[in-house]
Amino acid sequence: MSLESPDGDQGFPGHLRVKVVYALHDDNALTIDYYAESDRATVINLTNHAYFNLSGSGDIDEHEFFINADSYTESDVNKIPTGTILSLDNTTLDLREPANIAAVLRECSGELALTRGFDHNYILNHNCASLRVPAATASSATTGIVMELFTTEPAVQFYTSLGLDGKYNSFCFEAQHFPDSPNHADFPSTTLRAGDIYRQNTVLRFNVI
């Protein structure tokens, strides 16, 4: 897929050319390769917002989730990052061990109260960037399907659909840079300079156990 965004489109500087290549592989992997270039300095932070339910239907109560992250970006009441990075220690967000989240989704207390579920930017541990270590995994006890996410990006937004139709029936793993990065000097830069090439790679690999 490709897109050309002219200079000034939606307020962004530069004539931006974007290409995304989706490919299926024999090892049950779906790769998503992103490319972009601009004739002026601009900001860019692309991701994939596919919804998954590894049970095939119903809610995600039978799912377990793992995210390879020790910290996350704090957000304000408008869900905009404050610039503060917080530890996942002793929070409902900590998924460093595979966990079923059905109970915490029903309560939606603590860090989940404002977002009515998971809608948080996890800062991935550095070993993920090699694409050899999963950044996140999800599995269904109903079907035995396991999905592993690998990415070159520094973060992943974990989203549990905010209870669409009153149910938590799907989830998203959005590999990306930190939200609102241009407004926080300590966040990894999302600036694409003229003449440079933006590239990122995301892999979704599926297995059955």
DODRENSE-419820 format. One record per residue: residue in three letters; x, y, z of N, C-alpha, C, O in turn. Coordinates in steps of 0.001 Angstrom, whole numbers, padded with zeros to 6 digits, always signed. Each point is the difference from the previous one (the first is absolute). Layout:
BEGIN
ALAXYZXYZXYZXYZ ...
# end
This chain:
BEGIN
MET+000850-001175+000000-000850+001175+000000+000894+001236+000000+001075-000013+000600 SER-001509+001077-001266+000802+001209-000045-000886+001230+000139-001198-000035-000282 LEU+001817+001114+000720-000712+001258+000199+000952+001152-000268+001167-000050+000387 GLU-001662+001085-001047+000744+001243-000145-000774+001101+000717-001156+000280-000318 SER+001815+000330+001285-000600+001071+000796+000684+001310-000384+001178+000182+000308 PRO-001889+000740-000978+000641+001235-000469+000411+000912+001151-000525-000101+001110 ASP+001459+000981-001389+000462+000978+000977-001178+000781+000569-000792+000569-000751 GLY+000673-000540+002080-001087+000718+000660-001216-000846+000299-000909+000467+000687 ASP+000855-001701-001179-001146-000873+000256-000179-000186+001500+000922-000442+000685 GLN-002122+000781-000162-000332-000110+001421+000991+000767+000884+000172-000320+001176 GLY+000474+001332-001756+000913+000835+000762+001433-000494+000065+000843+000640+000628 PHE-000550-001771-001268+001354-000547+000063+000852+000534-001140-000462+000062-001139 PRO+001705+000325+001430+000881+000489-001066+000553-001146-000840+000128-001130+000473 GLY+000197+001439-001724+000688-000957-000847-000917-000862-000842-001088-000384+000428 HIS+001547+000087-001634-000670-000961-000872+000462-001387+000431+001134-000396-000269 LEU-002020-000338+000938+000341-001284+000614-000470-001146-000892-001152-000031-000434 ARG+002049-000903+000169-000333-001221-000740+000129-001182+000940+001045-000200+000618 VAL-002108-000585-000510-000039-001123+000934-000326-001282-000755-000828-000001-000911 LYS+001482-001085+001292-000326-001323-000546-000021-001006+001141+000884+000012+000858 VAL-001887-000883-000842-000093-001073+000986-000178-001309-000749-000890-000122-000842 VAL+001732-000857+001144-000033-001295-000666-000403-001073+001007+000678-000197+001008 TYR-001780-000493-001282-000451-001126+000809+000401-001292-000712-000189-000130-001209 ALA+000740-000820+001958+000404-001267-000610-000273-001157+000949+000250+000093+001202 LEU-000767-001185-001757-000217-001236+000747+001142-000963-000280+000469-000093-001134 HIS-000015-000624+002158+001153-000886-000133-000344-001416+000439-001006-000229+000672 ASP+001855-000719-001061-000263-001413+000261+000063-000357+001477-000512-001046+000400 ASP+001131+001897+000425+000087-000281+001434-001162+000630+000774+000112+000264+001197 ASN-001228-000027-001895-001214+000552+000608+000204+001422+000515-000614+000401+000989 ALA+001470+000353-001655+000268+001379+000391-000575+000969-001027+000040-000240-001207 LEU-000571+001331+001723-000410+001130-000820+000974+001127+000290+000098+000460+001138 THR+000627-000007-002161+000922+001117+000192-000620+001268-000565-000682-000024-001024 ILE+000935+001135+001715-000452+001318-000432+001232+000891-000058+000576+000340+001033 ASP-000177+000034-002235+001174+000847-000201-000441+001385-000443-000765+000146-000953 TYR+001252+000863+001650-000374+001394-000246+001201+000760-000576+001134-000176+000446 TYR-001407+001018-001438+001020+000865-000586-000621+001383-000197-001181+000117-000327 ALA+001982+000923+000527-000486+001363-000260+001172+000923-000263+001103-000228+000497 GLU-001344+001274-001281+000984+001056-000220-000732+001295-000263-001135+000006-000475 SER+001811+001111+000796-000603+001315-000115+001036+000977-000551+001201-000178+000203 ASP-001680+001218-000906+000931+001005-000515+000218+001147+000987+000761+000926-000281 ARG-001428-000987+001438+000219+000943+001084-000050-000751+001321-000583-001081+000085 ALA+001194+001654+000941-000082-000621+001318-001454-000047+000449-000725+000989-000100 THR+000312-002146+000594-001374-000182+000451+000005-001012+001143+001051-000531+000357 VAL-002207+000268+000207-000104-001033+001035-000852-001138-000529-000956+000219-000743 ILE+001310-001432+001132-000723-001171-000486+000072-001096+001049+001057-000240+000583 ASN-002171-000417-000343-000078-001079+000986-001094-000953-000454-001157+000127+000400 LEU+001533-001076-001234-000967-000922-000598-000182-001232+000875+000912-000404+000722 THR-002103-000190-000794-000269-001237+000734-001117-000763-000696-000561+000451-000998 ASN+000256-001615+001549-001059-000853-000501-001050-000172+001093+000333-000304+001145 HIS-001599+000500-001501-001073+000020+001000-000996-001144-000238-001214+000195+000066 ALA+001749-001390-000344-000875-001161-000198-000501-000518+001344+000734-000015+000988 TYR-001999-000411-000968-000604-000610+001187+000109-001515-000104-000174-000570-001077 PHE+000466-000086+002215+000119-001453+000015-000859-000596+001109-000163+000582+001073 ASN-000374-001750-001364-000632-000854+000991+000419-001418-000362-000521-000578-000953 LEU+001456+000019+001707+000581-001290-000341-000930-001158+000314+000284-001140-000367 SER-001399+001421+001049-001020-001025+000233-000989-000082-001146-000767-000959-000088 GLY+000774+001947-000787-000869-000011-001172-001296+000742+000184-000579+000473-000977 SER+000100-000356+002213-001240+000717+000289-000100+000197+001505+000835-000496+000757 GLY-001870+001228-000326-000185+000240+001424+000980+001015+000536+000529+000822-000749 ASP-000279-000877+002075+000907+000964+000617+001411-000585+000060+000261-001081-000528 ILE+000638+001812+001176+001390-000453+000088+000325-000532+001396+001153+000029+000428 ASP-002167-000509+000271+000201-000508+001360+000951-001191+000061+000664-000207+001016 GLU-000590-000574-002085+000857-001185+000001+001411+000293-000502+000799-000919-000177 HIS-000492+002192-000053+001314+000376-000500+000993+000241+001130-000370+000423+001095 GLU+001641-000699-001384+001103+000435+000845+000891+000925-000811+000172-000182-001206 PHE+000397+001182+001883+000812+001003-000678+001355+000153+000685+000123-000139+001217 PHE+000882+000427-002028+001348+000289+000479+000522+001198-000787-000163+000062-001218 ILE+000794+000894+001914+000653+001122-000669+001387+000176+000611+000147+000110+001218 ASN+000858-000084-002075+001395+000049+000420+000398+001454+000295+000740+000626-000758 ALA-001246-000120+001868+000214+001406+000358+000059+000144+001510-000723-000676+000732 ASP+001599+001569-000275+000129+000293+001433-000636+001327+000375-000144+000299+001186 SER-000244+000511-002184-000514+001334+000282-001001+000426-001067-000145-000651-001034 TYR-000538+001754+001308-000984+000535-000938-000050+001510+000122+000540+000572+000947 THR-001189+000077-001908-000097+001456+000036-001287+000415+000710-001087-000469-000340 GLU+001220+001341+001318-001154+000514+000730-000816+000927-000908+000561+000724-000821 SER-001894-000754+000976-000881+000890-000758-000868+000811+000947-000237-000401+001139 ASP-000242+001560-001625-000872+000837+000815-001462-000399-000209-000276-001023-000626 VAL-000653+001812+001140-001426-000348-000073-000516+000013-001433-001053-000572-000284 ASN+001781+001216-000616-000376+000011-001415+000728-001082-000785-000068-000035-001229 LYS+000763-000850+001941+000733-001119-000590+001184+000458-000841+000428-000707-000912 ILE+000104+001892+001218+001182+000526-000663+001203-000239+000914-000078+000308+001190 PRO+001185-000846-001704+001171-000237+000855+000487+001264+000700+000060+001076-000596 THR+000284-001229+001864+000510+001128+000789+001502+000205-000208+000539+001059+000323 GLY+000125-002070-000860+001455+000025-000121+000694-000817+001067+001208-000229-000070 THR-001977-000214+001068+000555-000795+001092-000036-001480-000360-000997-000498-000522 ILE+002086-000193+000805+000082-001447-000198-000114-000671+001356+000734+000334+000930 LEU-001658-001284-000819-000288-000664+001270+000343-001483-000065-000077-000627-001056 SER+000454+000087+002199+000270-001431+000111-001311-000781+000019-001021+000485+000487 LEU+001069-001697-001024-001161-000887+000045-000100-000772+001312-000975-000717+000222 ASP+001963+000856+000640-000012-000717+001274-001264+000318+000792-000384+001163+000129 ASN-000258-002194+000398-001162+000142+000881-001154+000756-000665-000707+000755+000667 THR+000513-000950-001963-001125+000605-000707-000841-001089-000655+000464-001124-000190 THR-001700+001463-000151-000863-000937-000727+000461-000174-001440-000483-000887-000705 LEU+001418+001733+000263+000478-000042-001379+001136-000987-000211+000351-000292-001143 ASP+000222-000220+002201+001200-000831-000097-000330-001351-000639-000719-000815+000577 LEU+001259+000596-001776-000237-001250-000728+001322-000677-000350+000118-000646-001040 ARG+000865+000798+001910+001298-000625-000260-000047-001505+000190+000907-000706-000442 GLU-001938+000208+001086-000299-001430+000047-001345-000193-000688-000917+000785+000241 PRO+000764-001813-001098-001286-000206-000681-001145-000044+001006+000057-000725+000993 ALA-001093+001509-001262-001086+000132+000974-001350+000094-000688-000130+000558-001089 ASN-000869-001119+001753-001385+000177-000409-000485+001321+000602+000188+000244+001192 ILE-000809+000603-002009-000378+001344+000469-001503+000160+000174-000482+001118+000182 ALA-000275-002228-000235-001461+000087+000076-000455+000712+001271-000886+000852-000051 ALA+001486-001196+001191-000438+000577+001270+000272+001495+000066-000858+000763+000444 VAL+002043-000331-000882+000315+001428+000090-000822+000813-001001-000278+001174+000246 LEU-000110-001776-001360-000873+000699-000940-001397+000198+000578-000656+001001-000288 ARG+000207-001939+001091-001321+000146+000614+000015+001120+001040-000988+000717+000160 GLU+002096-000571+000536+000085+001024+001047+000364+001371-000564-000544+001016+000434 CYS+001451-000985-001388+000489+001256-000596+000329+001039+001070-000458+001141-000064 SER+001245-001547+001031+000417+000909+001063+001462+000379-000207+000651-000476-000930 GLY-000145+001334+001806+001398+000401-000070+000347+000620-001337-000667+000934-000446 GLU+001710-001449-000202+000484+000561-001264-000976-000211-001152+000157+000611-001057 LEU-001159-001462+001241-000961-000276-001073-001282+000821+000113-000846-000060-000893 ALA+000688+000822+001966-001256+000707+000254-000295+001041-001076-001118+000064-000510 LEU+002097+000737+000169-000212+001076-000951-000261-000534-001406-000855+000521-000716 THR+001582-001545+000328-000086-000521-001370-001031-001114-000155-000216-000494-001106 ARG-000416+000099+002198-001006-001078-000025+000543-001270-000654-000668-000643-000809 GLY+001876+000314+001179+000692-001152-000556+001429+000386-000326+000468+001063+000407 PHE+000223-001916-001137+001373+000287-000387+000004+000897-001236-000615-000323-001016 ASP+001306+001438+001115+000259+000894-001124+001256+000776+000360-000025+001217+000183 HIS+001141-001968-000087+001222+000540+000578+001199-000277-000901+000067-001016-000692 ASN+000870+001949+000726+001215-000096-000796+001110-000637+000833+000536+000617+000920 TYR-000202-001860-001258+001055-000741+000690+001343+000266-000674+000112-000085-001223 ILE+000902+000405+002017+001350+000240-000518+000733-001337-000028+000313-000570+001045 LEU-000050+000087-002228+000557-001341-000148+001445-000063+000481+000756+000962-000138 ASN-000385-002100+000701+001386-000207+000393+000884-000096-001246-000459-000412-001065 HIS+001711+000791+001207+000877+000183-001159+000246-001289-000776+000313+000054-001190 ASN-000447-001212+001837+000277-001249-000712-001040-000314-001074+000194-000927-000787 CYS-001283+001674+000741-001047-000242-000998+000404+000478-001392-000467-000551-000997 ALA+001321+001562+000912+000292+000650-001276+000673-000927-001004-000022+000280-001199 SER+000620-001376+001659+000680-000937-000894-000967-000851-000818+000413-000678-000941 LEU-001692+000711+001293-001046-000843-000613+000188-001478+000338-000620-000861-000625 ARG+001454+000567+001590+000209-001383+000422-000746-000335+001290-000208-001167+000332 VAL-000188+002214+000384-000691-000169+001281-001390+000618-000127-000117+001142-000443 PRO-000940-001864+000819-001352+000571-000128-000163+001262+000841+000411+000053+001159 ALA-001015+000953-001765-000360+001205+000744-001267-000236+000807-000174+000566+001079 ALA-000708-001405-001607-001259-000306+000675-000534-001313-000548+000313-000398-001122 THR-001130-000269+001939-000667-001215-000449-001429-000011+000535-000311+000607+001025 ALA-000535-001310-001746-001370-000249+000453-000332-001442-000343+000469-000526-001010 SER-001274-000114+001845-000392-001387-000262-001424-000227+000488-000463+000644+000941 SER-000216-001566-001597-001369-000356+000373-000031-001414+000549+000450-000935-000662 ALA-000977+000773+001868-000159-001335+000573-001065-000788-000736+000006-001230+000042 THR-000919+001910-000714-001096-000662-000723+000495-000699-001259-000362-001149-000256 THR+001186+001833-000529+000459-000542-001279+001438-000482+000023+000402-000774-000869 GLY+000381+001214+001844+001419-000323+000028+000835+000856-000926+001201-000235-000134 ILE-001801+001221-000510+000734+000874-000918+000851+000985+000797-000459+000613+000963 VAL+001702-000480-001391+000937+000940+000602+000443+000990-001070+000348-000400-001111 MET-000359+001686+001437+000506+001029-000894+001178+000695+000671-000113+000476+001130 GLU+001252-000420-001834+001174+000712+000488+000205+001251-000840-000121-000035-001224 LEU+000432+001136+001891+000297+001262-000673+001489+000282+000117+000558-000012+001098 PHE+000087+000266-002239+001382+000443-000049+000014+001353-000698-000748+000209-000955 THR+001585+000708+001415+000012+001327-000614+001331+000698+000205+000690-000229+000993 THR-000341+001078-001938+001167+000863+000145-000337+001293+000736+000894+000791+000301 GLU-002183-000567-000006-000442+001230+000656+000292-000038+001505+000130-001081+000574 PRO-000026+002252+000070+000360+000032+001424-001172-000202+000962+000203-000082+001211 ALA-001419+000003-001739-001155-000084+000900-001144-000756-000669-000017-000204-001214 VAL-000929-000200+002043-001227-000601-000514-001171+000509+000833+000051+000000+001230 GLN-001101+000432-001912-001234+000411+000660-000885-001241+000116-000368-000611-001004 PHE+000033+000251+002238-000895-001143+000239-001391+000547+000248-000213+000792+000918 TYR-000738-001221-001748-001350+000572+000012-001024-001123+000049+000035-000919-000819 THR-000948+000995+001784-001029-001032+000143-001386+000506-000380-001004-000446+000555 SER+000955+001367-001491-001227+000446-000686-000972+000797+000856-001125+000257-000428 LEU+001542+000144+001642-000835+000844+000869-001394-000564+000210-000960+000748+000185 GLY+000854-002063-000214-001297-000617+000233-001015+000321-001078-001126+000383+000316 LEU+001492-000527-001584-000939+000250-001100-001227-000875+000166+000113-001196+000271 ASP-001284+001791-000434-001274-000715+000201-000102-000596+001395-000700-000990+000211 GLY+001404+001599+000742-000067-000480+001375+000832-001235+000269-000069-000565+001091 LYS+000869+000129-002082+000799-001212+000169+001434+000261-000425+000270+000836-000862 TYR+000637-001567+001481+001395+000028-000415+000215-001196-000919+000442-001065+000431 ASN-000766+001264-001714-000014-001135-000916+001141+000002-001005-000017-000793-000942 SER+001006+001661+001116+001146+000021-000901+001117+000817+000626-000191+000671+001014 PHE+001362-000740-001638+001147+000767+000490+000855+000432-001185-000110-000543-001099 CYS+000962+001528+001347+000962+000479-000989+001382+000072+000634+000141+000401+001155 PHE+000875-000793-001915+001392+000273+000321+000499+000972-001069+000218-000402-001143 GLU-000037+001661+001496+000387+001023-000970+001476+000365+000204+000337+000782+000889 ALA+000532-001356-001720+001429+000297+000077+000246+001398-000563-000466+000329-001091 GLN+001206+000493+001845+000119+001406-000382+001088+000692+000817+000594-000605+000893 HIS-000335+001893-001208+000737+000869+000903-000980+000530+001064-001205-000237-000085 PHE+001736+000952+001076-000858+000481+001074-000996+001027-000549+000371+000807-000852 PRO-001612-000817+001314-000949+001056-000387+000489+001366+000473+000654+000112+001037 ASP-000977+000916-001803+000309+001390+000350+001504+000262+000110+000424+000914+000706 SER+000373-001716-001402+001456+000144+000093+000526+001391-000351+000936+000459+000654 PRO-001493+000242-001662+000567+001324-000321-000045+000997+001147+000742+000981-000007 ASN-001606-001219+000995-000141+000935+001109+000769-000419+001255-000145+000614+001057 HIS+000968-001668-001183+000753-000473+001161+001425-000321-000446+000237-000996-000684 ALA+000694+001839+001074+001379-000123-000473+000654-001313+000413+000921-000469-000668 ASP-001388-000131+001766+000621-001234+000485-000547-001240-000708+000538-001093+000178 PHE-001584+001241-000969-000549-001147-000732+000814-000226-001279+000562+000952-000541 PRO-000490-002181+000055+000678-000241-001278-000623+000860-001105-001221+000137-000081 SER+002071+000432-000758-000465+000950-001007-000829-000675-001090+000292-001118-000423 THR-001328+001822-000019-000805-000450-001135+000211+000912-001214-000815-000002-000923 THR+001897+000774+000921+000292+000907-001114+000655-000758-001148+000968-000734+000198 LEU-001500+000918-001385+000589-000535-001225+000575+001169-000786-000738+000895-000411 ARG+002048-000897+000201+000675+001075-000706-000052-000220-001507-000076-001133-000476 ALA+000119+002219-000251+000046-000083-001454+001217-000818-000427+001109+000229+000481 GLY-001323-001183-001386+001085-000846-000483+000180-001281+000789+000637-000932-000490 ASP-001187+000856+001714+000067-001230+000788-001167-000913-000374-000981+000442-000598 ILE+001103-001709+000956-001063-000972-000269-000511-000562+001321+000771-000501+000818 TYR-002066+000593-000629-000667-000597+001176-000233-001471-000304-000544-000356-001046 ARG+000969-000497+001984-000267-001430-000149-000351-000578+001359+000589+000367+001017 GLN-001538-001258-001012-000264-000817+001178-000589-001311-000450-000538-000119-001100 ASN+000649-000869+001975-000449-001351-000326-000761-000577+001181+000445+000090+001144 THR-001596-000683-001431-000793-000695+001009-000303-001404-000509-000335-000182-001170 VAL+000453-000798+002041-000270-001395-000351-001036-000552+000969+000146+000132+001215 LEU-001181-000742-001747-000991-000718+000792+000123-001474-000366-000281-000385-001135 ARG+000702-000443+002095+000203-001432-000280-001019-000811+000800-000184+000229+001196 PHE-000463-001163-001853-001074-000784+000602+000403-001473+000123+000643-000562-000886 ASN-001042-000047+002015+000206-001419+000227-001191-000560+000765-000821+000754+000521 VAL+000730-002070-000455-001029-000661+000797+000684-000932+000974+000860-000794-000380 ILE-001253+000898+001656+000610-000875+001024-001006-001028+000482+000321-000822+000858 
# end
